[in-house]
Amino acid sequence: METTAAQLKKGQKGIIKTYHAEHIPLKLLEMGCLPGNEIELLHIAPLKDPLYININGSHLAIRKETAKHIEIEVVK
């Protein structure tokens, strides 16, 4: 079973394995959402969307629907 960025819990980290390019905005890729980079879930909005994440020092808010297309390996 694949794990996605949308499944991270607050404070949990993962390494990006792959993503589905047709669902990821170019701006997100430019800010470091690339395979091999670390992603950390910092905060979840009260209505569960958007997610506030840290990718290599860049703090971003992304929609949960977008996060579902970023496959990760959870770091323990």
A tleap script that builds the chain and sets N, CA, C and O, in Angstrom:
source leaprc.protein.ff14SB
mol = sequence {
  NMET GLU THR THR ALA ALA GLN LEU LYS LYS
  GLY GLN LYS GLY ILE ILE LYS THR TYR HIE
  ALA GLU HIE ILE PRO LEU LYS LEU LEU GLU
  MET GLY CYS LEU PRO GLY ASN GLU ILE GLU
  LEU LEU HIE ILE ALA PRO LEU LYS ASP PRO
  LEU TYR ILE ASN ILE ASN GLY SER HIE LEU
  ALA ILE ARG LYS GLU THR ALA LYS HIE ILE
  GLU ILE GLU VAL VAL CLYS
}
set mol.1.N position { 0.841 -1.189 0.000 }
set mol.1.CA position { 0.000 0.000 0.000 }
set mol.1.C position { 0.884 1.250 0.000 }
set mol.1.O position { 1.843 1.338 0.767 }
set mol.2.N position { 0.566 2.186 -0.837 }
set mol.2.CA position { 1.336 3.415 -0.905 }
set mol.2.C position { 0.862 4.401 0.160 }
set mol.2.O position { -0.318 4.451 0.507 }
set mol.3.N position { 1.803 5.174 0.662 }
set mol.3.CA position { 1.496 6.223 1.622 }
set mol.3.C position { 1.626 7.549 0.898 }
set mol.3.O position { 2.557 7.751 0.120 }
set mol.4.N position { 0.691 8.453 1.155 }
set mol.4.CA position { 0.725 9.762 0.503 }
set mol.4.C position { 0.913 10.866 1.544 }
set mol.4.O position { 0.749 10.640 2.743 }
set mol.5.N position { 1.251 12.040 1.075 }
set mol.5.CA position { 1.430 13.189 1.959 }
set mol.5.C position { 0.136 13.521 2.700 }
set mol.5.O position { 0.185 14.076 3.798 }
set mol.6.N position { -1.002 13.197 2.129 }
set mol.6.CA position { -2.295 13.470 2.764 }
set mol.6.C position { -2.519 12.597 3.999 }
set mol.6.O position { -3.368 12.912 4.833 }
set mol.7.N position { -1.763 11.500 4.121 }
set mol.7.CA position { -1.931 10.581 5.247 }
set mol.7.C position { -0.999 10.882 6.417 }
set mol.7.O position { -1.087 10.227 7.456 }
set mol.8.N position { -0.114 11.854 6.266 }
set mol.8.CA position { 0.786 12.211 7.360 }
set mol.8.C position { -0.004 12.750 8.544 }
set mol.8.O position { -1.055 13.369 8.377 }
set mol.9.N position { 0.513 12.508 9.732 }
set mol.9.CA position { -0.067 13.078 10.936 }
set mol.9.C position { 0.784 14.288 11.336 }
set mol.9.O position { 1.944 14.390 10.937 }
set mol.10.N position { 0.221 15.184 12.105 }
set mol.10.CA position { 0.911 16.405 12.506 }
set mol.10.C position { 2.262 16.073 13.136 }
set mol.10.O position { 2.345 15.265 14.061 }
set mol.11.N position { 3.325 16.712 12.620 }
set mol.11.CA position { 4.676 16.494 13.122 }
set mol.11.C position { 5.417 15.349 12.454 }
set mol.11.O position { 6.619 15.188 12.664 }
set mol.12.N position { 4.725 14.554 11.657 }
set mol.12.CA position { 5.341 13.411 10.986 }
set mol.12.C position { 6.094 13.848 9.735 }
set mol.12.O position { 5.708 14.808 9.069 }
set mol.13.N position { 7.174 13.130 9.425 }
set mol.13.CA position { 8.000 13.453 8.267 }
set mol.13.C position { 8.044 12.276 7.303 }
set mol.13.O position { 7.802 11.128 7.677 }
set mol.14.N position { 8.358 12.593 6.055 }
set mol.14.CA position { 8.504 11.561 5.040 }
set mol.14.C position { 9.432 12.036 3.935 }
set mol.14.O position { 9.734 13.224 3.822 }
set mol.15.N position { 9.875 11.096 3.129 }
set mol.15.CA position { 10.703 11.395 1.965 }
set mol.15.C position { 9.829 11.177 0.727 }
set mol.15.O position { 9.179 10.139 0.598 }
set mol.16.N position { 9.814 12.142 -0.169 }
set mol.16.CA position { 9.002 12.041 -1.378 }
set mol.16.C position { 9.601 10.975 -2.291 }
set mol.16.O position { 10.775 11.045 -2.656 }
set mol.17.N position { 8.778 9.981 -2.658 }
set mol.17.CA position { 9.223 8.926 -3.568 }
set mol.17.C position { 8.895 9.298 -5.005 }
set mol.17.O position { 9.759 9.237 -5.880 }
set mol.18.N position { 7.662 9.677 -5.246 }
set mol.18.CA position { 7.210 10.030 -6.595 }
set mol.18.C position { 5.949 10.884 -6.479 }
set mol.18.O position { 5.401 11.051 -5.390 }
set mol.19.N position { 5.503 11.415 -7.594 }
set mol.19.CA position { 4.276 12.214 -7.625 }
set mol.19.C position { 3.641 12.057 -9.001 }
set mol.19.O position { 4.296 11.636 -9.954 }
set mol.20.N position { 2.384 12.395 -9.092 }
set mol.20.CA position { 1.648 12.342 -10.356 }
set mol.20.C position { 1.631 13.764 -10.919 }
set mol.20.O position { 0.848 14.608 -10.482 }
set mol.21.N position { 2.502 14.015 -11.890 }
set mol.21.CA position { 2.748 15.364 -12.401 }
set mol.21.C position { 1.496 16.093 -12.874 }
set mol.21.O position { 1.413 17.314 -12.746 }
set mol.22.N position { 0.532 15.374 -13.414 }
set mol.22.CA position { -0.662 16.041 -13.936 }
set mol.22.C position { -1.525 16.642 -12.826 }
set mol.22.O position { -2.403 17.461 -13.098 }
set mol.23.N position { -1.278 16.236 -11.566 }
set mol.23.CA position { -2.075 16.733 -10.435 }
set mol.23.C position { -1.307 17.702 -9.537 }
set mol.23.O position { -1.867 18.239 -8.582 }
set mol.24.N position { -0.028 17.927 -9.841 }
set mol.24.CA position { 0.810 18.782 -8.997 }
set mol.24.C position { 1.097 20.084 -9.733 }
set mol.24.O position { 1.633 20.053 -10.840 }
set mol.25.N position { 0.751 21.234 -9.142 }
set mol.25.CA position { 1.036 22.519 -9.797 }
set mol.25.C position { 2.544 22.730 -9.976 }
set mol.25.O position { 3.335 22.333 -9.121 }
set mol.26.N position { 2.927 23.341 -11.065 }
set mol.26.CA position { 4.334 23.611 -11.361 }
set mol.26.C position { 4.997 24.402 -10.239 }
set mol.26.O position { 6.159 24.157 -9.916 }
set mol.27.N position { 4.286 25.331 -9.651 }
set mol.27.CA position { 4.824 26.157 -8.565 }
set mol.27.C position { 5.282 25.283 -7.396 }
set mol.27.O position { 6.305 25.568 -6.774 }
set mol.28.N position { 4.541 24.234 -7.100 }
set mol.28.CA position { 4.894 23.327 -6.019 }
set mol.28.C position { 6.191 22.580 -6.335 }
set mol.28.O position { 7.019 22.365 -5.450 }
set mol.29.N position { 6.363 22.190 -7.580 }
set mol.29.CA position { 7.592 21.522 -8.010 }
set mol.29.C position { 8.779 22.472 -7.921 }
set mol.29.O position { 9.866 22.075 -7.502 }
set mol.30.N position { 8.575 23.718 -8.311 }
set mol.30.CA position { 9.635 24.726 -8.244 }
set mol.30.C position { 10.082 24.996 -6.811 }
set mol.30.O position { 11.224 25.391 -6.578 }
set mol.31.N position { 9.181 24.785 -5.853 }
set mol.31.CA position { 9.501 25.049 -4.447 }
set mol.31.C position { 10.079 23.828 -3.746 }
set mol.31.O position { 10.283 23.855 -2.532 }
set mol.32.N position { 10.347 22.753 -4.494 }
set mol.32.CA position { 11.067 21.623 -3.911 }
set mol.32.C position { 10.298 20.346 -3.728 }
set mol.32.O position { 10.821 19.412 -3.122 }
set mol.33.N position { 9.095 20.256 -4.216 }
set mol.33.CA position { 8.311 19.027 -4.082 }
set mol.33.C position { 8.787 18.020 -5.134 }
set mol.33.O position { 8.103 17.757 -6.123 }
set mol.34.N position { 9.972 17.469 -4.892 }
set mol.34.CA position { 10.613 16.560 -5.840 }
set mol.34.C position { 11.058 15.298 -5.120 }
set mol.34.O position { 11.309 15.336 -3.916 }
set mol.35.N position { 11.161 14.172 -5.838 }
set mol.35.CA position { 11.616 12.929 -5.210 }
set mol.35.C position { 12.948 13.106 -4.489 }
set mol.35.O position { 13.870 13.745 -4.996 }
set mol.36.N position { 13.026 12.524 -3.295 }
set mol.36.CA position { 14.230 12.600 -2.479 }
set mol.36.C position { 14.202 13.697 -1.436 }
set mol.36.O position { 14.993 13.670 -0.492 }
set mol.37.N position { 13.311 14.661 -1.583 }
set mol.37.CA position { 13.209 15.756 -0.619 }
set mol.37.C position { 12.321 15.360 0.557 }
set mol.37.O position { 11.411 14.541 0.424 }
set mol.38.N position { 12.607 15.960 1.706 }
set mol.38.CA position { 11.853 15.665 2.922 }
set mol.38.C position { 10.619 16.563 3.012 }
set mol.38.O position { 10.660 17.741 2.657 }
set mol.39.N position { 9.535 15.984 3.490 }
set mol.39.CA position { 8.279 16.709 3.689 }
set mol.39.C position { 7.835 16.487 5.135 }
set mol.39.O position { 7.934 15.376 5.656 }
set mol.40.N position { 7.349 17.542 5.776 }
set mol.40.CA position { 6.862 17.446 7.149 }
set mol.40.C position { 5.514 18.140 7.253 }
set mol.40.O position { 5.344 19.252 6.752 }
set mol.41.N position { 4.562 17.493 7.896 }
set mol.41.CA position { 3.247 18.100 8.110 }
set mol.41.C position { 3.313 18.946 9.377 }
set mol.41.O position { 3.523 18.422 10.471 }
set mol.42.N position { 3.134 20.249 9.224 }
set mol.42.CA position { 3.226 21.177 10.347 }
set mol.42.C position { 1.878 21.428 11.020 }
set mol.42.O position { 1.794 21.522 12.245 }
set mol.43.N position { 0.829 21.533 10.211 }
set mol.43.CA position { -0.480 21.906 10.761 }
set mol.43.C position { -1.575 21.488 9.793 }
set mol.43.O position { -1.369 21.449 8.580 }
set mol.44.N position { -2.740 21.176 10.346 }
set mol.44.CA position { -3.917 20.863 9.539 }
set mol.44.C position { -4.983 21.894 9.876 }
set mol.44.O position { -5.274 22.127 11.050 }
set mol.45.N position { -5.563 22.507 8.864 }
set mol.45.CA position { -6.609 23.518 9.077 }
set mol.45.C position { -7.815 22.890 9.791 }
set mol.45.O position { -8.021 21.679 9.700 }
set mol.46.N position { -8.604 23.694 10.495 }
set mol.46.CA position { -9.738 23.181 11.265 }
set mol.46.C position { -10.712 22.301 10.471 }
set mol.46.O position { -11.273 21.355 11.024 }
set mol.47.N position { -10.914 22.594 9.215 }
set mol.47.CA position { -11.839 21.776 8.413 }
set mol.47.C position { -11.102 20.693 7.618 }
set mol.47.O position { -11.632 20.163 6.642 }
set mol.48.N position { -9.878 20.370 8.046 }
set mol.48.CA position { -9.035 19.312 7.464 }
set mol.48.C position { -8.460 19.645 6.097 }
set mol.48.O position { -7.891 18.769 5.445 }
set mol.49.N position { -8.590 20.859 5.656 }
set mol.49.CA position { -8.059 21.265 4.362 }
set mol.49.C position { -7.900 22.778 4.370 }
set mol.49.O position { -8.874 23.453 4.702 }
set mol.50.N position { -6.782 23.358 4.042 }
set mol.50.CA position { -5.571 22.760 3.487 }
set mol.50.C position { -4.624 22.212 4.555 }
set mol.50.O position { -4.886 22.319 5.753 }
set mol.51.N position { -3.533 21.630 4.098 }
set mol.51.CA position { -2.466 21.124 4.955 }
set mol.51.C position { -1.306 22.116 4.880 }
set mol.51.O position { -0.987 22.623 3.805 }
set mol.52.N position { -0.688 22.385 6.006 }
set mol.52.CA position { 0.455 23.291 6.057 }
set mol.52.C position { 1.695 22.427 6.206 }
set mol.52.O position { 1.860 21.738 7.212 }
set mol.53.N position { 2.573 22.461 5.200 }
set mol.53.CA position { 3.724 21.560 5.167 }
set mol.53.C position { 5.044 22.322 5.040 }
set mol.53.O position { 5.080 23.499 4.684 }
set mol.54.N position { 6.109 21.612 5.342 }
set mol.54.CA position { 7.469 22.131 5.169 }
set mol.54.C position { 8.178 21.189 4.205 }
set mol.54.O position { 8.310 19.995 4.473 }
set mol.55.N position { 8.631 21.734 3.087 }
set mol.55.CA position { 9.417 20.957 2.125 }
set mol.55.C position { 10.754 21.671 1.985 }
set mol.55.O position { 10.837 22.754 1.405 }
set mol.56.N position { 11.804 21.047 2.527 }
set mol.56.CA position { 13.163 21.613 2.447 }
set mol.56.C position { 13.234 23.079 2.866 }
set mol.56.O position { 13.898 23.878 2.206 }
set mol.57.N position { 12.567 23.434 3.937 }
set mol.57.CA position { 12.626 24.796 4.446 }
set mol.57.C position { 11.568 25.737 3.892 }
set mol.57.O position { 11.423 26.854 4.388 }
set mol.58.N position { 10.834 25.317 2.884 }
set mol.58.CA position { 9.742 26.130 2.333 }
set mol.58.C position { 8.438 25.730 3.010 }
set mol.58.O position { 8.049 24.562 2.969 }
set mol.59.N position { 7.770 26.678 3.624 }
set mol.59.CA position { 6.490 26.407 4.278 }
set mol.59.C position { 5.379 26.710 3.283 }
set mol.59.O position { 5.284 27.817 2.753 }
set mol.60.N position { 4.536 25.701 3.039 }
set mol.60.CA position { 3.493 25.814 2.025 }
set mol.60.C position { 2.158 25.315 2.551 }
set mol.60.O position { 2.106 24.462 3.437 }
set mol.61.N position { 1.098 25.847 2.008 }
set mol.61.CA position { -0.240 25.325 2.263 }
set mol.61.C position { -0.706 24.664 0.963 }
set mol.61.O position { -0.751 25.300 -0.090 }
set mol.62.N position { -1.049 23.379 1.058 }
set mol.62.CA position { -1.527 22.679 -0.130 }
set mol.62.C position { -2.864 22.008 0.168 }
set mol.62.O position { -3.163 21.658 1.310 }
set mol.63.N position { -3.643 21.842 -0.865 }
set mol.63.CA position { -4.937 21.184 -0.721 }
set mol.63.C position { -4.735 19.696 -0.461 }
set mol.63.O position { -3.789 19.096 -0.971 }
set mol.64.N position { -5.603 19.114 0.313 }
set mol.64.CA position { -5.508 17.692 0.623 }
set mol.64.C position { -5.604 16.863 -0.655 }
set mol.64.O position { -4.950 15.827 -0.773 }
set mol.65.N position { -6.404 17.307 -1.599 }
set mol.65.CA position { -6.546 16.600 -2.872 }
set mol.65.C position { -5.212 16.548 -3.618 }
set mol.65.O position { -4.899 15.536 -4.244 }
set mol.66.N position { -4.433 17.610 -3.561 }
set mol.66.CA position { -3.106 17.631 -4.185 }
set mol.66.C position { -2.153 16.716 -3.423 }
set mol.66.O position { -1.374 15.986 -4.035 }
set mol.67.N position { -2.210 16.748 -2.094 }
set mol.67.CA position { -1.325 15.921 -1.259 }
set mol.67.C position { -1.537 14.428 -1.500 }
set mol.67.O position { -0.621 13.631 -1.296 }
set mol.68.N position { -2.728 14.049 -1.930 }
set mol.68.CA position { -3.018 12.631 -2.205 }
set mol.68.C position { -2.211 12.104 -3.387 }
set mol.68.O position { -2.096 10.890 -3.558 }
set mol.69.N position { -1.659 12.981 -4.194 }
set mol.69.CA position { -0.907 12.572 -5.384 }
set mol.69.C position { 0.606 12.611 -5.171 }
set mol.69.O position { 1.375 12.448 -6.118 }
set mol.70.N position { 1.030 12.829 -3.924 }
set mol.70.CA position { 2.458 12.836 -3.593 }
set mol.70.C position { 2.745 11.591 -2.754 }
set mol.70.O position { 2.363 11.525 -1.585 }
set mol.71.N position { 3.413 10.611 -3.349 }
set mol.71.CA position { 3.734 9.373 -2.650 }
set mol.71.C position { 5.003 9.570 -1.835 }
set mol.71.O position { 5.983 10.141 -2.315 }
set mol.72.N position { 4.972 9.089 -0.595 }
set mol.72.CA position { 6.105 9.274 0.321 }
set mol.72.C position { 6.465 7.976 1.029 }
set mol.72.O position { 5.708 7.005 1.038 }
set mol.73.N position { 7.656 8.001 1.622 }
set mol.73.CA position { 8.098 6.949 2.542 }
set mol.73.C position { 8.225 7.628 3.895 }
set mol.73.O position { 9.017 8.557 4.053 }
set mol.74.N position { 7.455 7.175 4.867 }
set mol.74.CA position { 7.444 7.804 6.181 }
set mol.74.C position { 8.769 7.584 6.887 }
set mol.74.O position { 9.310 6.478 6.876 }
set mol.75.N position { 9.295 8.651 7.510 }
set mol.75.CA position { 10.530 8.586 8.281 }
set mol.75.C position { 10.152 8.406 9.739 }
set mol.75.O position { 9.350 9.171 10.274 }
set mol.76.N position { 10.707 7.427 10.366 }
set mol.76.CA position { 10.379 7.141 11.781 }
set mol.76.C position { 11.202 7.997 12.717 }
set mol.76.O position { 11.060 7.892 13.936 }
savepdb mol mol.pdb
quit
